[in-house]
Structures are given as structure tokens and as C-alpha cells.
Amino acid sequence: MGESRNYDKIVNRDEITDAAASAFADAGQTPPEKYIRTEEVLDGVVVGEDESYDLPVVDMVRLLDPESSATEIAKLGDACRNWGFFQLINHGADEAVVQQMKDNTVQFFNSPLESKKKVAVRENGFEGFGHHYSRASLGKLDWAESMILITQPPQDRNMEMWPTNPPSFRDALEVYSVEMIRLARRLLGFMAADLGVERDALLDAFADKRQSMAIHYYPPCRHREKVMGITPHTDGLGLTLLLHVDDTPGLQIRKDGRWFPVRPLPGAFVVNVADILEVLSNGAYRSVDHRVIPDAERGRTTVVIFQEAAVGGMVAPLPGLVEKKGGEARYRSIGIEEYIKGNFNALAHGTRFIESLRI
């Protein structure tokens, strides 16, 4: 999430979206069989509400302050090494841009189904609005509505899939995607300092690479022990930035064999290490499993940005970090396009492609 999912082609997508709309209309009704995933939901212990724990919090203001920067960089590094996730406060992103993205996302999901279906996922595609099957879940459906788009670079966009309802949505997407590039670059500079590599080495790996966005709405469900918002997974790209449109919880992170619910902080982004960044860091940073469980009473809406990365067209450890290990790379190098295909195929079978790259 960060939230991404295993996208597969959709069959009878009109039937699926119509059935989804019917199922989501009443939070109290028993979910249809195609959504029932009780064994998956109950797989693993969830940390209780009464147990004290804190997902790492990183403060951008402290990162930028010379007097506190070193301490905060150490907190950032510890979060990336031990959790793979953190909440970023005082992030400095333009609040008007963020609010515009929130408002348009809410309006999109509140629009009539027929309007949303105008940008429905097409056969053999993955961009657009719709319900996405997960082969790893034996054809079961996620308890969610989703819209997936490639947002950067501009020449890679499929504008036919960009919604025109609400009318300001396209502008919101454009401005927000640029703002997230800026935020990612600020964070990556501090990650480079923590890893002990040249700042430009890490920034260049992300510069001018593809960015994609997923917006999700998880309707409430009083039978939350039966349905899954998103199945457990790691994110396959480089860095993930998640914006909570509301304060409804649902994201859970797996650590030491247990699920830790994320308690959203007001105004914070949830940031997580994805698989390519784990490779770039030569295994120093961790990309970890996470999932979404819908809330019993409240809907949950999120906007998720995924930043791709590569070194000279390759998914490979940064040379500076390999040198620090005495020339020992912990992952084999692979071309970015081959990596994307391999990752897609692995997700479709419920496995992690990154495991095949370990040396």
C-alpha cells in the first residue's frame, strides 16, 4: 500500500462492477460467496487494540533541520531496516494540492456506477476502474473499488483512462503526481545519507522513471472477518507513498509473524520500502507484507503512488553499496522490463519475484 495488488484481466467486467455495487450497498448483509475469504483473513495473529506499539514516525522538519537531521536520519534508516514502513509527518507537500486530490477522489467514488464504468478496465489491460481478480486468491474478489493509472512520464499516460468526472480530476492527478515526485526526491536524499551512498546515486535510480497511481475505496463491512480489502503482498516497485483521504484504519503490516494495524496520523503519509528499493539497498532496507481489512462501520479511501527505479536500466544493487560489502551483491541484476514481467507473473501465482533474485 503502501497498497498495490495483483492485477489480472477482467472477465465480464460490467457484471463484476454491477455485482460489486450491489454487495457494497449494505454493510450489514452477508457478503456474496465470491468475496468470502475467511481463512485468509484469519491467517495470522493481529496485534490487539490494548497492546502498545508505535509504527515509526519520521518528521521531515527534523530531517531538514541541521541540528536534528542526523538523529532523524537514523530514525528513518531504522524504520526502513526493521519495519519497511513509516508515517511521515510535516512532509511539506502542498496542502492545497493534497486537498484537491482528496476531494476529487471522494467525488469520483461517489459518482454513479455508469459514470465510473466509462473508464472501466479493458480486456487484457490493467489501467482504469474495476474489480481485479487475484489468481493467488483462487478467483476471489477484493472488498474494494479501485482505479489504476500510469501518471508519469506524460508520454506513458493513457488519457482515455483518465476520468473526466469530476471535471477537475485530471488537473488534480497531474499536479499531485508532480508533487509526489518532489516529496519522493526529498526522502530519497535522506535515505542515501543513511545508506552511506552518494545522494545522486539513489536519486538518479528514480529520476524520470515511471510513476503509477492506485486509488482505492473500501466500503464498510460488518462481516469483516470474512472479506479482504487487499490480499497480503509486498509492493513490487521502488517507493510507495500512501495518502489517507480519511482517518479510517485498515492497513496492516506483518512483522515477526504478526499483523500490526496502522493507526493513521492526521495529515501524515504512510511510506514504505518496495521490492526494487530493497534490491537497490543490497538488502539493507526491507520490503514487507501488508494487507487491508475493511472497517465494520466506515468506508476507507486512499491514494497510493508507486515510484519505479532502476540503475542504468537494470534492477540491481547500487554499486557503492556492493563495494562496501567487499564486492558482494546479495541480488543478481536484471533488466527493468524483464523484472516488471517477472514480478507480474510471480504475483499472479502468489509468490515474490525478488526471491528469485537473491544470491
C-alpha positions as CSV (number, residue, x, y, z in Angstrom):
1,M,0.0,0.0,0.0
2,G,1.6,1.1,0.6
3,E,-1.2,-0.8,-1.3
4,S,-0.8,-2.5,-4.6
5,R,-2.4,-5.6,-5.8
6,N,-2.1,-8.5,-8.3
7,Y,-3.8,-7.3,-11.4
8,D,-5.2,-9.8,-13.9
9,K,-7.5,-9.3,-16.8
10,I,-11.2,-8.9,-16.0
11,V,-13.9,-11.1,-17.4
12,N,-17.4,-9.8,-17.7
13,R,-16.3,-6.6,-16.1
14,D,-19.8,-5.0,-16.3
15,E,-21.3,-7.9,-14.4
16,I,-18.5,-7.7,-11.8
17,T,-18.9,-4.0,-11.2
18,D,-22.7,-4.3,-11.0
19,A,-22.4,-7.1,-8.5
20,A,-19.8,-5.2,-6.5
21,A,-22.1,-2.2,-6.3
22,S,-24.9,-4.4,-5.0
23,A,-22.7,-6.1,-2.5
24,F,-21.2,-2.9,-1.2
25,A,-24.6,-1.1,-0.8
26,D,-25.4,-2.7,2.6
27,A,-22.6,-3.0,5.1
28,G,-24.7,-5.4,7.2
29,Q,-25.6,-8.0,4.6
30,T,-23.7,-11.3,4.3
31,P,-21.1,-10.9,1.6
32,P,-21.6,-12.9,-1.6
33,E,-19.5,-16.1,-1.9
34,K,-17.1,-14.5,-4.4
35,Y,-15.9,-12.2,-1.6
36,I,-15.7,-14.8,1.2
37,R,-12.0,-15.3,2.2
38,T,-12.3,-16.2,5.9
39,E,-9.3,-18.4,6.0
40,E,-7.1,-15.7,4.5
41,V,-8.4,-13.0,6.9
42,L,-7.8,-15.2,9.9
43,D,-4.3,-16.3,8.7
44,G,-2.0,-14.8,11.4
45,V,-2.4,-13.1,14.7
46,V,-3.5,-9.4,14.7
47,V,-2.0,-7.3,17.5
48,G,-4.8,-6.3,19.9
49,E,-6.0,-2.7,20.4
50,D,-4.9,-2.9,24.0
51,E,-1.3,-3.7,23.1
52,S,1.1,-0.8,23.0
53,Y,3.2,-0.3,19.9
54,D,4.2,2.5,17.6
55,L,4.7,2.4,13.9
56,P,7.8,4.5,13.2
57,V,7.2,8.2,12.7
58,V,9.6,10.4,10.7
59,D,9.4,14.2,10.8
60,M,10.5,16.0,7.6
61,V,11.1,19.2,9.6
62,R,13.6,17.4,11.8
63,L,15.2,15.9,8.7
64,L,15.7,19.3,7.2
65,D,17.0,20.9,10.5
66,P,20.8,20.7,10.7
67,E,20.6,20.3,14.5
68,S,18.3,17.3,14.4
69,S,18.9,15.9,10.9
70,A,21.4,13.2,12.0
71,T,19.1,11.8,14.7
72,E,16.1,11.9,12.4
73,I,18.1,10.2,9.5
74,A,18.9,7.4,12.0
75,K,15.2,7.0,12.8
76,L,14.4,6.9,9.1
77,G,17.1,4.2,8.5
78,D,15.9,2.2,11.4
79,A,12.3,2.3,10.1
80,C,13.4,1.2,6.7
81,R,15.5,-1.7,8.0
82,N,13.3,-3.0,10.7
83,W,9.7,-2.2,9.6
84,G,9.8,-1.3,5.9
85,F,7.1,1.3,6.8
86,F,6.9,4.6,8.5
87,Q,4.5,7.6,8.8
88,L,5.8,10.9,7.5
89,I,4.7,14.0,9.3
90,N,5.3,17.7,8.5
91,H,6.0,16.4,5.0
92,G,5.9,19.8,3.3
93,A,3.8,18.7,0.4
94,D,1.5,21.5,-0.9
95,E,-1.6,21.2,1.2
96,A,-3.9,22.7,-1.5
97,V,-2.7,20.1,-4.0
98,V,-3.2,17.3,-1.4
99,Q,-6.7,18.5,-0.6
100,Q,-7.6,18.8,-4.2
101,M,-6.6,15.2,-4.7
102,K,-8.6,14.1,-1.7
103,D,-11.7,16.0,-2.8
104,N,-11.6,14.7,-6.4
105,T,-11.1,11.1,-5.2
106,V,-14.1,11.2,-3.0
107,Q,-16.2,12.7,-5.8
108,F,-15.1,10.1,-8.2
109,F,-16.1,7.2,-5.9
110,N,-19.4,8.9,-5.1
111,S,-20.3,9.3,-8.7
112,P,-22.8,6.9,-10.3
113,L,-21.5,3.5,-11.4
114,E,-22.3,4.2,-15.0
115,S,-20.0,7.2,-14.9
116,K,-17.2,5.2,-13.4
117,K,-17.6,2.4,-15.9
118,K,-16.8,4.9,-18.7
119,V,-13.1,4.3,-17.7
120,A,-13.5,0.6,-16.8
121,V,-10.5,-1.6,-17.3
122,R,-10.4,-3.0,-20.8
123,E,-9.8,-6.6,-21.8
124,N,-6.1,-7.5,-21.3
125,G,-5.4,-4.1,-19.7
126,F,-4.9,-3.0,-16.1
127,E,-5.4,0.7,-16.2
128,G,-8.8,2.1,-15.3
129,F,-11.7,1.4,-12.9
130,G,-12.8,-2.0,-12.0
131,H,-12.5,-5.1,-9.9
132,H,-9.3,-7.0,-10.3
133,Y,-9.2,-10.8,-9.8
134,S,-6.3,-12.3,-7.9
135,R,-5.3,-15.7,-9.1
136,A,-3.4,-16.2,-5.8
137,S,-6.8,-16.0,-4.1
138,L,-8.4,-18.6,-6.3
139,G,-10.6,-16.0,-8.2
140,K,-11.9,-14.3,-5.1
141,L,-12.6,-10.6,-5.2
142,D,-11.3,-7.9,-3.0
143,W,-13.7,-5.9,-1.0
144,A,-12.8,-2.7,-2.8
145,E,-13.3,-0.4,-5.8
146,S,-10.1,0.7,-7.5
147,M,-8.8,3.0,-10.2
148,I,-5.2,2.4,-11.5
149,L,-3.4,4.9,-13.8
150,I,0.1,5.5,-15.1
151,T,0.8,9.1,-14.2
152,Q,4.4,9.8,-15.1
153,P,6.1,10.4,-17.5
154,P,3.4,12.2,-19.5
155,Q,4.1,10.2,-22.7
156,D,3.3,7.0,-21.0
157,R,-0.2,8.1,-19.9
158,N,-3.3,6.6,-21.5
159,M,-5.6,9.6,-21.3
160,E,-8.6,7.6,-22.4
161,M,-8.5,6.1,-18.9
162,W,-8.2,9.4,-17.0
163,P,-11.7,10.2,-15.6
164,T,-13.4,13.4,-16.6
165,N,-15.9,13.2,-13.8
166,P,-15.4,15.2,-11.7
167,P,-14.2,17.8,-14.3
168,S,-11.2,18.8,-12.1
169,F,-10.0,15.3,-11.6
170,R,-7.4,15.3,-14.4
171,D,-5.9,18.5,-13.2
172,A,-5.7,17.1,-9.7
173,L,-4.0,14.0,-10.9
174,E,-1.5,16.0,-12.9
175,V,-0.5,18.3,-10.1
176,Y,-0.5,15.7,-7.4
177,S,1.8,13.3,-9.4
178,V,4.4,16.1,-9.7
179,E,4.1,17.0,-6.1
180,M,4.8,13.3,-5.1
181,I,7.9,13.2,-7.3
182,R,9.2,16.2,-5.3
183,L,8.4,14.6,-2.0
184,A,10.0,11.3,-3.0
185,R,13.2,13.0,-4.0
186,R,13.4,14.8,-0.7
187,L,13.0,11.5,1.2
188,L,15.4,9.6,-1.1
189,G,18.1,12.1,-0.4
190,F,18.0,11.3,3.3
191,M,17.8,7.6,2.6
192,A,21.0,7.9,0.6
193,A,22.6,9.6,3.6
194,D,21.5,6.8,5.9
195,L,22.8,4.1,3.4
196,G,26.1,5.9,3.0
197,V,25.9,6.3,-0.7
198,E,26.2,9.4,-2.9
199,R,22.9,11.3,-2.9
200,D,22.8,11.4,-6.7
201,A,23.3,7.6,-7.0
202,L,20.0,6.9,-5.3
203,L,18.2,9.9,-6.8
204,D,19.3,9.0,-10.4
205,A,17.9,5.5,-9.9
206,F,14.4,7.1,-9.5
207,A,14.8,10.1,-11.8
208,D,12.5,10.1,-14.9
209,K,11.2,6.6,-14.1
210,R,7.6,5.5,-14.4
211,Q,5.1,6.5,-11.7
212,S,1.7,4.9,-11.3
213,M,-1.2,5.6,-9.0
214,A,-3.9,3.5,-7.4
215,I,-6.9,5.0,-5.7
216,H,-9.0,2.6,-3.6
217,Y,-12.3,2.8,-1.8
218,Y,-13.1,0.0,0.8
219,P,-16.8,0.0,1.7
220,P,-17.6,-0.8,5.3
221,C,-18.5,-4.5,6.1
222,R,-19.8,-5.7,9.4
223,H,-18.6,-9.2,8.4
224,R,-15.0,-8.0,8.3
225,E,-13.8,-11.4,9.4
226,K,-14.9,-12.8,6.0
227,V,-13.6,-10.2,3.5
228,M,-10.2,-8.9,2.4
229,G,-9.7,-5.3,1.1
230,I,-6.3,-6.3,-0.4
231,T,-4.6,-9.7,0.0
232,P,-1.2,-9.9,1.7
233,H,1.6,-8.7,-0.7
234,T,4.7,-6.7,-1.0
235,D,4.9,-3.7,-3.4
236,G,7.0,-4.6,-6.5
237,L,8.3,-1.2,-7.5
238,G,10.7,1.2,-5.7
239,L,9.0,3.5,-3.2
240,T,5.3,3.8,-2.2
241,L,3.6,6.9,-0.8
242,L,0.1,6.4,0.6
243,L,-2.3,9.3,1.4
244,H,-5.3,8.6,3.7
245,V,-8.2,10.5,2.3
246,D,-10.0,9.9,5.7
247,D,-8.9,8.6,9.1
248,T,-10.4,5.1,8.7
249,P,-7.9,2.4,9.6
250,G,-7.5,-0.9,7.7
251,L,-3.9,-1.2,6.6
252,Q,-1.9,-4.0,8.5
253,I,1.8,-4.7,8.4
254,R,3.3,-8.1,9.0
255,K,6.3,-8.1,11.4
256,D,7.7,-11.0,13.4
257,G,4.8,-13.2,12.2
258,R,2.0,-10.9,13.5
259,W,-0.2,-8.3,11.8
260,F,0.2,-4.7,13.2
261,P,-2.7,-2.3,12.3
262,V,-1.6,1.1,11.2
263,R,-3.2,3.9,13.2
264,P,-3.3,6.8,10.7
265,L,-1.8,10.1,12.0
266,P,-3.6,13.3,10.9
267,G,-2.0,14.8,7.8
268,A,0.7,12.1,7.5
269,F,1.7,10.0,4.6
270,V,2.4,6.3,5.0
271,V,5.7,5.5,3.2
272,N,7.0,2.0,2.5
273,V,10.0,0.3,1.0
274,A,9.1,-1.7,-2.1
275,D,11.0,-4.6,-3.6
276,I,13.2,-2.6,-6.0
277,L,14.4,-0.4,-3.2
278,E,15.3,-3.5,-1.2
279,V,17.4,-4.6,-4.1
280,L,19.0,-1.1,-4.6
281,S,19.9,-1.1,-0.9
282,N,21.5,-4.5,-1.3
283,G,19.1,-5.9,1.3
284,A,19.7,-3.2,3.9
285,Y,16.1,-2.0,3.6
286,R,13.1,-4.4,3.8
287,S,10.0,-4.7,1.7
288,V,7.4,-6.3,3.9
289,D,4.0,-7.9,3.6
290,H,0.9,-5.8,4.2
291,R,-2.8,-6.2,3.6
292,V,-6.1,-4.3,4.1
293,I,-9.1,-5.3,6.2
294,P,-12.2,-3.2,5.7
295,D,-13.7,-1.4,8.7
296,A,-17.1,-2.5,10.1
297,E,-18.7,0.9,10.1
298,R,-16.8,3.3,7.9
299,G,-15.6,3.4,4.4
300,R,-11.8,3.9,3.8
301,T,-10.4,5.8,0.8
302,T,-6.7,6.0,-0.1
303,V,-4.5,7.5,-2.9
304,V,-1.3,5.5,-3.5
305,I,1.7,6.5,-5.6
306,F,4.3,3.9,-6.8
307,Q,7.7,5.1,-8.0
308,E,9.7,2.8,-10.2
309,A,13.5,2.7,-10.1
310,A,16.5,1.2,-12.0
311,V,20.2,1.7,-12.3
312,G,21.2,2.1,-15.9
313,G,18.1,0.2,-17.0
314,M,18.8,-2.6,-14.5
315,V,17.2,-3.6,-11.2
316,A,20.4,-4.1,-9.3
317,P,22.1,-3.2,-6.0
318,L,23.7,0.3,-6.0
319,P,27.4,-0.1,-6.9
320,G,28.5,1.9,-3.9
321,L,26.8,-0.5,-1.6
322,V,28.2,-3.5,-3.3
323,E,31.7,-2.0,-2.9
324,K,31.0,-1.5,0.8
325,K,30.3,-5.3,1.1
326,G,33.6,-6.1,-0.5
327,G,32.1,-6.6,-3.9
328,E,29.3,-8.9,-2.6
329,A,26.0,-8.3,-4.3
330,R,23.1,-10.0,-2.5
331,Y,20.8,-9.9,-5.6
332,R,21.5,-10.6,-9.2
333,S,20.9,-7.9,-11.8
334,I,18.0,-8.0,-14.2
335,G,16.7,-5.6,-16.8
336,I,13.8,-3.4,-15.7
337,E,11.4,-4.7,-18.3
338,E,12.2,-8.3,-17.6
339,Y,11.8,-7.5,-13.9
340,I,8.3,-6.0,-14.4
341,K,7.2,-9.0,-16.4
342,G,8.6,-11.5,-13.9
343,N,7.1,-9.6,-10.9
344,F,3.7,-9.5,-12.6
345,N,3.8,-13.3,-13.3
346,A,5.0,-14.1,-9.7
347,L,2.2,-12.0,-8.2
348,A,-0.3,-13.9,-10.3
349,H,0.9,-17.1,-8.6
350,G,1.1,-15.7,-5.1
351,T,4.9,-15.6,-4.9
352,R,7.6,-12.9,-4.7
353,F,9.8,-12.4,-7.8
354,I,12.5,-10.8,-5.7
355,E,13.2,-14.1,-4.0
356,S,14.4,-15.5,-7.4
357,L,17.0,-12.7,-7.5
358,R,18.6,-13.4,-4.2
359,I,22.2,-14.7,-4.3
